[in-house]
Amino acid sequence: MIRALVVDDEPPARDLLRSLLGRLPDITVVGEAGDGREAVSAIETLRPDLVFLDVQMPELDGFSVIEEIGPDRMPAVVFVTAYDRYALRAFEVHALDFLLKPYDQKRLAAAVRHATERGVMTAQLKALLRELRTAGGSRLSIKSDGRVRFLDTEAIDWIEADDKVVRIHAGKEVHLMRTTLSSVGRQLDTATFVRIHRSTIVNAKRIREIQPWFHNDYVVIMADGTKLMTGRAYRTALKHLIGDVPG
């Protein structure tokens, strides 16, 4: 009996996948996880044979889950994703199994068969992570309406967070993500992006001016005229990126 773990941040998607898996012989769902942190814990605790792993999730995405567990210790994986040519090309190049949303019973059965026949594909997972690291800092994955799109980070002006909702400002567009600012920040090039406040990250190339404010704080004026306040705790990071700030 194949022991499977379902990882997806959308409850309806988890329920549907469990239902479809229930129609297949020789497979049982031993657990599920709603985000990357839960996935890491579940993999280490339950030790499933096969993981259906959502690509984009809060806190840790699917690729970060693999990095946390380690490709050498990761069970067989079937990636779950909405259509995106970049992601699908990466999976296909490295011969990794994936499922597109919405699910198809026939495709699901084929993915289970392929993944279990081939088992853990350590070399392929390592190659995939190397490719993603190479592309890191240039593309940000954004999940919205059940789909994943990739945004060139060069287009980002600044990012703000409110609780666990992140707003990415890119020109006239604003993209929403249900995640944390720290999680987004880990995907950005630290040579270009700087956190100036507990709720704000800016693209240093978009900074037009920095003005002193009260109590050793500063106002950062972006290229489009947006004014953003700095936090005292982040002054060092600002100085490190653009040199000394006015005092």
Secondary structure, DSSP 8 states (H G I E B T S, - for coil): -EEEEEE-S-HHHHHHHHHHHTTSTTEEEEEEESSHHHHHHHHHHH--SEEEEESS-SSS-HHHHHHHH-TTT--EEEEEE---HHHHHHHHHTT-EEEESS--HHHHHHHHHHHHHH---HHHHHHHHHHHHHHTTTEEEEEETTEEEEEEGGG--EEEEETTEEEEEETTEEEEEES-HHHHHTTS-TTTEEEEETTEEEEGGGEEEEEE-GGG-EEEEETTS-EEE--GGGHHHHHHHHS----
